[in-house]
Amino acid sequence: MPETQTIQAWMKTKVFTIQSGATLDEAVRLMVANSFGTLPVLDGAGSHIGTLSLADVIHQLLPDFLSLLKNIDYVVDYGALSLPPEDERQALLNLTVDALMEPPLSLEEDCSLARALALMEKHAKADLPVVRAGVVIGIVSWVDVGRAFLTATLQLQPPE
């Protein structure tokens, strides 16, 4: 398979990860400071053991807001956003990432673009870690896969 038809050609190689046992507070600060929403969780040996998403955290911190989004057609104005009380918020942020992380779903670096797209669709993921022998080496997003398909469809020059 030509290299431009695999994830390796389109993935981002600058990936932020976090160790199992780190707090949600640490994870959220890392996500916010670096503007990303998918955080692979690693064990002590550096293997990918789970993934924490910003959505997972938001579902815990702002459940009322999310229920409004499900009824968006009926909501005229969001009004003030109510956060949980400080003690509840702090208790959540003191949990470890292990408490909220999802099982490890990832792609091998030689994964085809079509398989990547199918897995993203099936599991409703905007980003997936890319691994080599269980070690995270990149991350690929829906946008990356879309760029790849559009580049091929429009016969554009692939990135170097």
N, C-alpha and C positions, 0 to 999 in steps of 0.2 A: 504494500500500500504506500503511495507517495507520502512523504513526510508531511506535506501541507494538509493532508486529509486525516491527520491524527491530532489528538489533543496537545501533544508535545509542542507543535508548531504555534499554538494559539494561547497556551496557558500563560499566566503571570507567574514569574519565578520569585518575586518578592512576596513572601507569605509570612504572616504573623501567626504564631502558634502559642499555646499556653500549656503548662504542665498540669496534669491531674493533681487535684488537691489545692490548686489556686482558688482564690475566692471569686465570686461573681463580681465583686467590686473591682478587683484587678482586671478581670476580663472586660467589663464594661468600659473602664477607663482606657484600656488598650484599643477597643473598638472605636470609641468616640474620638480619641486623639489621632487615630490614623485613618478614619473614615472608611471603615469596612464593616460588613455585617455577618461574616462567617468565620468562625475561629476553630480550627482543628485543635483537639485536645490530645496531648501526647503522654505516654507513660514514661517512666524513668529511663527506659532504653531508647526513647525517641520514636516509638511506634505510634501510629494513629489509632487511638482507642475510642474516639467519639468526636462529635462536632457540636459546638455551641453556636446558636445563631442569635442575632440581635432580636429577631422575632420571638424566640424562646423567652428571652429576658423581658421583653415588652409585655408578653402575655401574662407574666407573673406580676409585673409592676403596675400595669395599666389595664386590668381586665375589663373595667367598665367602659373605657374608651374603645376597646376592641369590639365590645358588644354593640356600641353605637355604629361602628363601621359596617357591621353586618346588616344594619337597618338604615343604611345611608339614604335611601330614597325617602325616608320619613323624618330625617333629621334636618331641620332648617339651619340651625346654628349650634355649633359645638359648645359655645359658652366657655366657662372656665374649666380647665382640666383639673380634676381632683386626684391627687396622689394619695396613696395609702398613708396612714399615720406614720410618723417618723420611726417609731419602734418596729413596726412591721416592715418598713422599707429597709431599715438597717439589718433586721434579722435575715431578710432575703439576700441582701448584698454580702452578708457574712457566710452564706452557704458556699459550698465548693462548686466548681463548674461541673463536677461529676453528678451533682443532684439534678441538673437540668439538661446536660448534654444528651444528644441523640446518638444512637448506635453509629459506628463508623460506616459511612457510605462514601465511597471514593471511586476514582477511575485510575486505571493503570496508564502510564504515559503513552503507550502505543494504542490506546483506545481510539476507535474510529469516532469521527464527529457525529455520525448517525447514532451510534450507541450512546454517546454522551448526551445528545439531545433527548433520546428516548428515556434514559434514566432520569434526567432533569424533569421531564414532563411527568413521568410515572410517580416520582416522589415529590413533585411540586417544589423543586429546589432551584434557586437562582444562581447558586455557586456550589461547586463540588471540589474538594481537595483532589489533587493528583498525586499518586504515590508510585514509588519504586520499591518493591519488596517491603511494603508496609510503612515506608518512611515518606513523609510528605515532602514533595519536591516542587509543588506548584499548586495553583488554584485556577480553575476555569469557571467562567461565568456564562450565563445565557447570552450575554452580549458578545463574548468572545466567540462562542459557537455560531451565533448569528452573523458576525463579521466574516467568519470563515466561509459559511455558505454563500453569503452575498459576494464575497471575493471570487469564489468559484463560478457562481452564476453569471456575474457580470464580467468575468474573465479579467479581473484586475490583478495587479502584481501583488503576490503575498508579501507579508512583512519579512524583513531580514532576520 
